[in-house]
């Protein structure tokens, strides 16, 4: 299932990914730090929702209380829960 999410408190304006069960693939950020977000997307491609949460839920960016990776963790959990409610 293709999912879209609007991140909060970070540079990217949109986050897209596919969920197949609990496996996340085809992650794409719109706007933000292009190289870093491509790297993050490549690293998490094929991970489960739980794995992404485990590694990325508590990472902040500078003085912000969130980060692109934390927003990704929130997004995949939120969409997974919506699809499996």
Phi and psi in degrees as GROMACS dihedral restraints (atoms count N, CA, C in turn):
[ dihedral_restraints ]
;  ai    aj    ak    al  type     phi  dphi    fc
    3     4     5     6     1   -80.7    20    10
    4     5     6     7     1   133.4    20    10
    6     7     8     9     1  -126.5    20    10
    7     8     9    10     1   147.9    20    10
    9    10    11    12     1  -127.1    20    10
   10    11    12    13     1   145.8    20    10
   12    13    14    15     1  -145.3    20    10
   13    14    15    16     1   141.3    20    10
   15    16    17    18     1  -101.7    20    10
   16    17    18    19     1   107.5    20    10
   18    19    20    21     1   -68.8    20    10
   19    20    21    22     1   155.8    20    10
   21    22    23    24     1  -119.6    20    10
   22    23    24    25     1   136.7    20    10
   24    25    26    27     1    77.3    20    10
   25    26    27    28     1    14.7    20    10
   27    28    29    30     1  -134.1    20    10
   28    29    30    31     1   170.7    20    10
   30    31    32    33     1   -69.2    20    10
   31    32    33    34     1   -41.5    20    10
   33    34    35    36     1   -60.9    20    10
   34    35    36    37     1   140.0    20    10
   36    37    38    39     1   -93.0    20    10
   37    38    39    40     1   -14.8    20    10
   39    40    41    42     1  -156.2    20    10
   40    41    42    43     1   148.7    20    10
   42    43    44    45     1  -133.3    20    10
   43    44    45    46     1   129.8    20    10
   45    46    47    48     1  -126.8    20    10
   46    47    48    49     1   147.3    20    10
   48    49    50    51     1  -164.4    20    10
   49    50    51    52     1   165.4    20    10
   51    52    53    54     1  -109.8    20    10
   52    53    54    55     1   141.7    20    10
   54    55    56    57     1  -117.1    20    10
   55    56    57    58     1   124.0    20    10
   57    58    59    60     1  -120.8    20    10
   58    59    60    61     1    96.7    20    10
   60    61    62    63     1    69.6    20    10
   61    62    63    64     1  -119.0    20    10
   63    64    65    66     1  -110.2    20    10
   64    65    66    67     1    14.2    20    10
   66    67    68    69     1   -97.2    20    10
   67    68    69    70     1   130.8    20    10
   69    70    71    72     1  -103.6    20    10
   70    71    72    73     1   130.0    20    10
   72    73    74    75     1  -140.4    20    10
   73    74    75    76     1   171.4    20    10
   75    76    77    78     1    53.2    20    10
   76    77    78    79     1    48.4    20    10
   78    79    80    81     1   -76.9    20    10
   79    80    81    82     1   133.8    20    10
   81    82    83    84     1  -143.1    20    10
   82    83    84    85     1   124.4    20    10
   84    85    86    87     1   -99.1    20    10
   85    86    87    88     1   141.3    20    10
   87    88    89    90     1  -105.2    20    10
   88    89    90    91     1   124.0    20    10
   90    91    92    93     1    74.1    20    10
   91    92    93    94     1   177.2    20    10
   93    94    95    96     1    94.6    20    10
   94    95    96    97     1  -168.1    20    10
   96    97    98    99     1   -78.2    20    10
   97    98    99   100     1    97.0    20    10
   99   100   101   102     1   -50.5    20    10
  100   101   102   103     1   -54.2    20    10
  102   103   104   105     1   -63.5    20    10
  103   104   105   106     1   -46.7    20    10
  105   106   107   108     1   -63.1    20    10
  106   107   108   109     1   -40.0    20    10
  108   109   110   111     1   -73.5    20    10
  109   110   111   112     1   -32.2    20    10
  111   112   113   114     1   -65.3    20    10
  112   113   114   115     1   -40.1    20    10
  114   115   116   117     1   -65.0    20    10
  115   116   117   118     1   -46.9    20    10
  117   118   119   120     1   -58.1    20    10
  118   119   120   121     1   -45.0    20    10
  120   121   122   123     1   -61.2    20    10
  121   122   123   124     1   -40.9    20    10
  123   124   125   126     1   -67.4    20    10
  124   125   126   127     1   -39.7    20    10
  126   127   128   129     1   -65.6    20    10
  127   128   129   130     1   -43.5    20    10
  129   130   131   132     1   -85.8    20    10
  130   131   132   133     1   -11.0    20    10
  132   133   134   135     1   -57.5    20    10
  133   134   135   136     1   121.7    20    10
  135   136   137   138     1    93.1    20    10
  136   137   138   139     1    -5.9    20    10
  138   139   140   141     1   -77.1    20    10
  139   140   141   142     1   160.0    20    10
  141   142   143   144     1   -85.4    20    10
  142   143   144   145     1   164.8    20    10
  144   145   146   147     1   -55.7    20    10
  145   146   147   148     1   -45.9    20    10
  147   148   149   150     1   -63.4    20    10
  148   149   150   151     1   -39.5    20    10
  150   151   152   153     1   -64.1    20    10
  151   152   153   154     1   -43.6    20    10
  153   154   155   156     1   -61.7    20    10
  154   155   156   157     1   -43.8    20    10
  156   157   158   159     1   -61.0    20    10
  157   158   159   160     1   -44.5    20    10
  159   160   161   162     1   -58.1    20    10
  160   161   162   163     1   -44.2    20    10
  162   163   164   165     1   -86.2    20    10
  163   164   165   166     1   -28.5    20    10
  165   166   167   168     1  -122.8    20    10
  166   167   168   169     1    -3.3    20    10
  168   169   170   171     1   -68.4    20    10
  169   170   171   172     1   -24.3    20    10
  171   172   173   174     1  -111.7    20    10
  172   173   174   175     1    20.3    20    10
  174   175   176   177     1   -93.9    20    10
  175   176   177   178     1   127.6    20    10
  177   178   179   180     1  -109.4    20    10
  178   179   180   181     1   168.9    20    10
  180   181   182   183     1  -123.8    20    10
  181   182   183   184     1   113.7    20    10
  183   184   185   186     1    58.2    20    10
  184   185   186   187     1  -131.6    20    10
  186   187   188   189     1   -89.1    20    10
  187   188   189   190     1     0.4    20    10
  189   190   191   192     1   -70.8    20    10
  190   191   192   193     1   156.7    20    10
  192   193   194   195     1   -91.4    20    10
  193   194   195   196     1     5.4    20    10
  195   196   197   198     1  -143.6    20    10
  196   197   198   199     1  -178.3    20    10
  198   199   200   201     1  -156.9    20    10
  199   200   201   202     1   172.0    20    10
  201   202   203   204     1   -61.4    20    10
  202   203   204   205     1   -41.3    20    10
  204   205   206   207     1   -68.3    20    10
  205   206   207   208     1   -36.6    20    10
  207   208   209   210     1   -66.8    20    10
  208   209   210   211     1   -39.8    20    10
  210   211   212   213     1   -64.4    20    10
  211   212   213   214     1   -36.9    20    10
  213   214   215   216     1   -61.8    20    10
  214   215   216   217     1   -45.4    20    10
  216   217   218   219     1   -60.3    20    10
  217   218   219   220     1   -43.0    20    10
  219   220   221   222     1   -63.9    20    10
  220   221   222   223     1   -43.2    20    10
  222   223   224   225     1   -62.4    20    10
  223   224   225   226     1   -48.2    20    10
  225   226   227   228     1   -67.0    20    10
  226   227   228   229     1   -36.2    20    10
  228   229   230   231     1   -67.6    20    10
  229   230   231   232     1   -45.9    20    10
  231   232   233   234     1   -59.5    20    10
  232   233   234   235     1   -48.3    20    10
  234   235   236   237     1   -68.4    20    10
  235   236   237   238     1   -38.6    20    10
  237   238   239   240     1   -60.5    20    10
  238   239   240   241     1   -46.2    20    10
  240   241   242   243     1   -63.3    20    10
  241   242   243   244     1   -40.4    20    10
  243   244   245   246     1   -61.6    20    10
  244   245   246   247     1   -41.7    20    10
  246   247   248   249     1   -75.1    20    10
  247   248   249   250     1   -19.1    20    10
  249   250   251   252     1  -117.1    20    10
  250   251   252   253     1    21.8    20    10
